[in-house]
Amino acid sequence: MILDVASKKTLNAKNLEALGSTRLSELMIEITKNDVEAKRFLRLELAGEQGSEVAASEIRKRLSTIARSSSFVEWDQIKKLIRDLELQRNAIVTQVGKDDPSNAMELMWRFVNLAPSVFERSDDGSGRLIDVFHKAVNDLGELAVAANSPPIELADQIFNVLIENGYGQYDYLIGSMTPALGNKGLERLKKRMIELSKKPTPKPDPADREIIGYGSDGPSYADEYAEIRRTSTVELALQEIADAQGDVDAFIEQTSETARAAPAVATDIAGRLLAAGRVDEALDAIDIVDEDRQRWIPFEWEDMRVRVLEALGRIEDAKRFQWRCFERSLNADHLRSFLKQLPDFDDIEVEEKAMQHSLLFPNIHQALEFLILWPSLDKAAELVETRARELDGYHYELLTSATDILEARNPLASTLLRRALIDFALEKARSKRYQYAAQHLQDCESLSGLIDDFGSYETHEVYIHRLKTQHNRKSMFWRLFEG
């Protein structure tokens, strides 16, 4: 009986239906009285019930209001703005698009065109805001197919928005629109982009050139920036068109010889050649990168080279290269892939070799992260015990996580990690970290009784004495420790 009563009080659709439509309506009015977002949602729902035209009218009004707004949106209000935009975007698709895709498409164009005014008055460093517009670009592609948009007109419209794509809101538009464009539309867009490539930005007289900034090389001019945008727009568009048409050579033609030597570009080209079955050319494309001259080699390039070597049947070469990549980066994906190819029991020996290599790896923090995540906790503790003096407390998240993980297994390693965090906070006078550093020191005190031998490191008593000698004036820290 008690369970039955409780179940009827649970908030779900069935129980709410029992209240009846009149009471539910009254409750909705009461709940939304001071909630602008909820009111906006209900108005859209009511408009949708009256048909797509009414819903479109309501959406159009809201888009106009957003476009006219001039109030600045601080970072902590971005989520609210995103919810508003998502509400309108979803309404365009669900309430208008199902019955009138042409009207919905016109609204979605207006929606994406909001991007410049929205970004100019917003503080969004997270990238969440641009995602809303990229979703809308994907919606545009689906609506264009549903609306049976004329390919030539669509190509011209795409061209016009791409040359004004100042905030990247129209990135991925060509890929989204490819089904609606078809080859006819793609050829039209390609022709217009090639025409644009032959029209460099006019260079004004020196006295009339507009300076838009200064750098180490001197002033930057508006015409230079416009020219960079023009060439970049053409290059990216022609690459996307080449992809849409499955033309690998056209894609490569849009990349300079210099750019092809960059690992990311080489990976893109090799991947397309590999997919086209042109494996020998894929190897040439990936091997254009000079590993010895790169400060950092991305995993994607390494992985692509392994895939190309395997496609050529050069399995042993692929394995040797993969092991070399692991030795260079301690990338766990490389090691796992390498071990999977080995016979039983051989993988155990190689894994132990990998762990030993990590103990001698030049970057102790990279090695510690690898050993913790693999996981090989005994080796992680050994690394800390043998090389603790190399630890840098700047790496707060890594060291704190390792401290917690190793505490039960190895109190000395856990203590040494905590000391690195404490030393950093005090030596760099990072007062915001004092609270955490004080807690770490209290934990060190608790763990000290579990440590039989500190080896070459200071005992807890000696360590405390040194801290008090070197940092006796940091009263805030000591109050937190003693409190």
N, C-alpha and C positions, 0 to 999 in steps of 0.2 A: 504493500500500500504506500509506504514512504517512498520507495523507488519510483512508483507510478506518478506520484505528485511531483517529484524532482524532475522526472523526464518531461512533464508538461510545462515546466518552468524553463526548460532549455531553449536558448535562442536559436530557432531554426525556422525555415519557411512554413512547415506544417503547423507548428504551434502559433505562429503569427497570423496565419489564415483564420484561426479560430476567433481572433479579435474582431473580424468583420471589416469590410472596406471602409465604413464610416469612421470607426475608431482609428484604423491605421492611417487614414488621411489626416485626421486631427493630430495624431502623433508626429507625422512627417512635417506638418506645418510647425509644430512646436519645436521639433529637433532642429529644423533648418532656419529657425527665426534669426539666429545670429551667425549663420554659417553661409558665407557667400558662395563657396565652392559647391556645397550641397544644393543650394538653390539653383545654381547654374546647371548642375547635373539634372535636376528634376525638370527644369524648363526645357532642356534638350529632349528629355524623355517624352514630355507632353507634346512637344513639337513633332517628334517622330511619330507619335500616334495619329497625328493629323495628316501625315503623308510626307513624302520626300521633299516637296516644294516648300512646305512650311518649315521643315527641319533645315533645309538649305538656307532659307531666309534668316533663321535664327543663327546659324553658323556664320553666315556672311556678316551679320551685325557684329558678332563677337570678334571676328578676324579684323574688321575695320577698327574696332576699339583698341585691340592690341597694337595695330599698326600706328595708331595716333598717339599711343601712350608715350610719355617722355620721362616718367619717373624711373630712377635708377634702381635696378634689382641687385641688392647685395647678395653675397655668397650664401648667406643663411636663408634667403628667400627663393633660391633657385628651384628647390624642390616644388614649391608652390606654383611657380611659373610653369615648370615641366608638367605638373598635373593638369593645369589649365590647357596647355597645348595638346597634351595627349587626349584629353577629353574631346577637343575639337577634331583632332585627327581621326580618332575612333568613330566619332559621329559621322564624319564625311564618308567613311568606308561602309559602316553598318546601316546608317539611317538614310543615306542618299545613294550610295554606290550600288546597292542591290537593285533599286528600281530605276535609277537614272545615272548610269556610269559617266555619261558625257558631262552632266552637271557636276557630279562628284569630282571629275577630273579637273574642271575649271576651278573648283574650290580648293583642290589639293595644290594646284599651281600657285594660287593665292597664298595658301598656307606656307609653302616653302619660300615664297618671295618675302615672307615676314622676316627671314633670317637676318638680313643686314640690320634692320631697325632693332631687332631683339638683341643681337650681339653687341651693338653699339651702346646699349644701356644696361648691360648685364656683366656681372663679375662671376664667371664660371671657369675655374681652372681645372675642373674635374673631367671635362669632356662629355658630361651627361647631356648637356643641352644640344650639342650637335647630333647626338644619337637620335633625338626626336625627329630632326629634319631628314636624317638618312633613312629612317623608317618611312617617312612620308615619300621619299624618292622611290623606295621599293613599292609603296602603294600606287604611285603614279604608273609604274610599269604594268601592274595588274589591271588598273582602271583603263589604261590605254588599250589593252587587249579587249576588255569587256566592251569598251565604247567603239571598237573597230575604227580607231583613229586613222585618217589618211596618212600613209607613211611619209610622203613628201612634206606635207604641212607639219607633221610631227618632227621630222628631221630639222626643219628650219627653226622650229620653236626650241628644240634642244640646243641648236647652235647658238641662238640668241642668249639663252640663259648661261651656257657654259662660258661665254666670254665675259660674263659678269659674276663669275663664281668666286667672289672675293673672300668668303668665309668657309669655302669648301662644302657648302650646303648641298651642292649638286654633284659632289663626288659619287661615283657608282651609278650615275644616271644612265649612261650608255648601256651598261650591262643590264640594268633594270628594264630599259626600253627595247632591248634587242628583239624579243618576240613580237612586239608591236611594229617595230621598224621593218623587219624582214630585210632581205638583201637590197631591195629597192631603196628603202629608207637609209640603210647603212651606207650605200654608195653615194646617195645625195649628201649625207653628213660628211663623208670622207672628202667629197669634191669641195665642199665649202671650207673644210679645215685646210686642205691643200692650198686653196686660194688665199686663205688667211696667212699661211706660212710664207707667201710671196709678198706680203705687204708689211714690211717693217715699220715700226712706230716712227713717225716723223720726228726729226731732231730739231728743236727750235734754235734760234740764234743764241749764242752764249749769254747774251745780256737778258734773254727772256726765259732761260731755263729755271724751273722751280726746284728749289732745294727742299727736300723732305726729311733730311736727317744728316748726321755726321758720324763717320766711323774712323777707324785707324788709317784708312786710305784716303780720307778727306770727305767731302760732301757727297751725299747720294741725291740723285735727281729723279724727278717724277717720270721723265721720259724713259730713263733707264729701267725703272721699276715696271713701267708699262710694257717695255720690250721683253723683260724677263717673264712677265705674266703671259704675254702673247705666245712666246715660244714654248713655254711650259704647257699652256692650254692645248696647243696644237699637238705637241709630242704625246701627252697623256691621252688625248682623244683618239689620235691615230693608233696608239697602242691598244686601246680598248676596242676600237673597231676591228683591228687585226685579230684580236682574241675572239671577238664575236663571229668573225668570218673564218676562223681557224687558219689564219695565214701567219705562220711562224716567222717567215722571212720579212713580212711587212712589220711585224712587231720589232724584230731585231734592227731593221733599218732606222727606226726612230730613236735608236740608242747610239751615242757616240762611242768611238773606240776607247776613249778614256773612261767613260762610264762603265763599259763592259768589264773593266778590270776590278770594279768594286764588287765585293762578295755578294751583296744583296742583289745586284743587277745580274751578275753571273748566274746566281741561283735561279732567278726568274727565267732567264733565257734557257739554261740547261733543262729546267723542268718542262718547258714547252717543247723543246727538241726531243726530250725523252718520251713525252706523251705522244709525239708524232712518229715515234719509232726511229728517229734519226740519232741513234745512240753514240756513234763515233763523233758526230758533231757536238753532241751534248757533253762529251768528255773534253773536247777542245774548248768548249765554252766555259766549263767549270774550272779547267786548269789554267785559264788565262790569269787567274788570281795568283799573285805572288804571296804565298803564305809568310815568307820571311820578312816581308815589308809591311805587313799588316799589324797594327797594334793589338787588334782584337779580331778573332775569327768567329763569326756567328755560327751557332749550332746548325742552322738551316743550310748553310753552305757545306759544312762537313757532312751532314746527313744526305744531301743531294749527291755529293761525290761518291759516297758509299753506294747509294742506289744506282748510280750510273755504272760504277765498276761491277756491281752484281749483275746488272742488265747485260754487260759485255761478257759475263761468264768468268770474270777475273775475281773469283771468290777469295782466294788467299790474299790478293792485293787489297781487296776491300777490308778484310779482317786486320791486316797489318796497319792499314790507314786508320781504321777505327780505334785500334789500340793506341796509336800515336796521338789521336785526338783526345782520348781519355787521359793519357799521360800529361797532355798540355793543359787540359781544362778541368779534369775531375768531373766531367759530365756523367751523371749516373745513367742516363739513357744510352750513352755509348757503351758503357760497361755491361749493362743488362743485355743489350743486343748482342754484344760480343760473346757473353757467357752462354746465351741460348744456342749458339752454333757449335758449342764444344761437346764432345762425348761426356758421358757420365764420369764423375770423379775428376776429370781434367778441369772442370769448371771450379772445383773446390780449390785446387792448387793455384789457378789463375786469380781467383777472387782474393786469396791470401796475398798474392803478389801485388794486387791492386791496393789492398789495405796498407801494405808496407810502403808502397810508393806514396800514398797519401800522407804517411807520417813524415816524409821528407820533403813534401811539397813546399815550395818557397812561400806561398801565401798561407799562413796558418789559419786565417779565418775562413778561407775557401775550403781548406782541408777539414776544419772542424764542422762546417756546415755539411759537407759531403758525408762524413762519418756519422753524424747525428741522424741524417735523413736516410742513410742506406738501409738499415742502421747497423753500425758496428760500434757499440757503446764502449766495449773494453778498449778498442783502439782509440776512440775519442778521448777516453780518460788518459790513456798512455800519451797521446799527443799533448794534452794539457800539462801533464806532469813533467814531460821532458822539455817543453818549449813555452812554458807559462810566461816567461819574461818577454816574449814577442807579442803577447796579447794586448790589444788596444781596446780600452773600455768605450771608445766611441761607438763600437758595434753593439749597441745596447740590446736590441732585440735578439740577435744571435746568441750573445753570451748569456742573457737571462734565460732564454729557452734551454740552452745547453746546461746551465746551472741546475734548473729544475729536473731535467731528465737524468742527470748524473748523480744527483744528491744521494739517493738510496744506494747506488752501486759503488760510488767512490767519493766519500766525503772530502778527501784531499783535493781532487780535481774540482769538485764543486766549490770548495773554499778558494782555490786559486782563481777561478773564474770570477767569483764575487770580489776578490781583491782587485782584479783588473778594473772592474766597474767602480769600486770605491776610489781607487787611485786616480782614475780619470776625472771623476766628479770633483775631487779635492784639488788636484793639481791644476785643472783648468778652471777652477772656481765656478763650476756649473751649479749655481744655487738651486735651480729648479730640480736638480737630481739629488739634492741632499737628503730628502725624505727617503728615497729609495736606497741611497748609499748607506744611510743609518740603519735601515732594515737589513741590508746585506751584512753589515758589520755585526749586528745582533745575531744573525743566522750563523756567521762565522764563529761567534762565541759558543753557540749551541753545538755546532759541529766539531769544535776543537776537542771535546772529550772523546770523540769517536776515532780520532786520528792518533795512531800509535807512533808514527814516525813522519815528521815533516820533511825528511831528507835534507836537501840543500836549501830548502826554503825556511823562512823565519817561522818560529812557533807563534802561536796566537798572541802570547804575552809580549814577545819582542815586536811583533807587527803593530800591536796597539800602542806600544811605547813610541815607536817611530812615528806613527800618525800623530800622536799628541805633541811630539817634538816639532815635527815639520808643519803641522796645521793647527797649532794651538789657538790661533786667532780666529779660526772659523767657528765662532760661537754658535751660530745657527745649527750647524751640523752636530756639534757635541750636545746641544740641548735636545735635539731630536733623538740622538743615540741613547742618551741617559734617561730620556722621558719615557 
